[in-house]
């Protein structure tokens, strides 16, 4: 396993201890699988990998409970347009909004914070009297690697 991933998982374990939440072996296994993916991964692909790696009798409910926990703790994000999941690369920021750049060719997902865009959206919402609680920005296109292939 990549040393950066190992460090991140160690930090996540410490965060769970500080928050007094349990990072069960199943949750950790799902998180490890997500962290090893280059792009986003679906719940059923996670289930398949989990059955191959550490829990041969895992059920869909195991995956969904683990995903819900990881989402609540903000360790992962859900890509709405593809119903897939990706590791959060800004774990240590208490709160952040983000944009996902999703490669339509290789499926790689890049996460970027959207501080300036957030302000623009809030101002636009304010003009219409709308109160914004959350926003998700997803852009589909080609990553630099795939642009060079085309």
N, C-alpha and C positions, 0 to 999 in steps of 0.2 A: 504494500500500500504506500502511496506517495506520502512523503514526510509532511508536506503542507496539509494534506487531508488528515493525517494522524494528529497534528497539532490542533487543527480546527475541531476535531472530534473530542480531544482532551478538553479544549476550552468549552465546548458545548456541555460536556459532562459537569464541569464546574458551574456553568450558568444554571443548569438544572438543579444542582445542589443549593445554589444561592436562592433560587426561586421556590425551593421546596417542592419540586415536581419530579416524578420518577421517569428516568430514561431507561425503560425496560429493555431487555435483550432484543425483543422484536422491534421496538422503535429504533434502537441503535442499528440493527441490521438493515432496516429500511433506509435509514439516514445514510449508512455506508454505501448502499447500492446507489442512491441518488447522487451522492458525492462523487462516485466513480464514473457517472455518465457525463459525456461531453455536451450533450444537449438535454432537452427535457424528456421525461419518461412517463408513460401512462401507468395507471394503477395496475392494469392487468399484466403489463410487461414487468412491473416490479414483482407481482405475485409469482410470475414464471421464474424470475431470477432468484427470488427468495426460496422457492421450492427446490431449485437446483443447488443453491449454496448452503443454507443452514437450517431451513424449516421445511422439510419435504411434505408435511401435512398442513401447511399454512392454508388458511381459507381467505376469501375476499374480505371478510369482516376484519381479519387481522391487519390487512393492508390499510383499509379505510380508517380504522381506529388509530393506527400509527400515523397515517397522513394527517388526520385531524389534529392530533397532538402536535406534530411538527409544524403544522400551519399556525396553530394557536400560539406556539412559542416563537413563531417567526423565524424558524430555522430554514424553512423552504417557502417557495411561492408556487401558486397555481397559475399556470398559463391558461387563461380563460378560453382563448380562441381554439386551442387544441386539446383542452382538458388533460393537460399533462403537468408534471411537477419538476421543479428545478431548485437546486440549492441556493440559498440566499448568500450573496457575496458581501453583504454589509451587515453581518451579524451583530456587530458591536455598536451600531448606531441605534439608539433607543427607538427612534421612529424615523422612518424614511418612506418617501414615495419613489417610485421607480418606473423606468421604461424598459421594456424588453425588446431587443432586436433579434428577430427569429429568422434564421437563414432557411429559405424555402427549399434549398438544395440539400444541404448536409444536416439540417435541423439543429445546428448549434444555436444556443441562446446566450446572449450577452445582456447583462443587467447594468443599468446606469441609473444613478440617482437623478431626480428631476426637480431640484429645488426651485429653479427659475420658472419652469413650466408650471409648477404647483401654484405659484403666485399668479401667473397669468390666468389659469383656470379659475382660481378663487375670485379674481376680479371680474371675469366674464360671468361667473355664476351670480355674483353680487348684483350686477347690472340687471339681471332678470329676476332677482329676488329669491334665487335658488340657494339653498344651503348645502354645500358639498361635504360629504362625510368621507368619501373614498374615491380614488380614481385609479384606473389601470390603463396604462398605455402600452400597446403592443404594436410593433411595426414589423411587417414581413418584407423580406427582400433577399439580398445575397450578401454573405459575409465576404471579407477581402480575399480569403482563400478561394472561394467559389467564383468570385468575379474573375480571377486570374485563370480559372479553368475554362470559363466560357469563351 
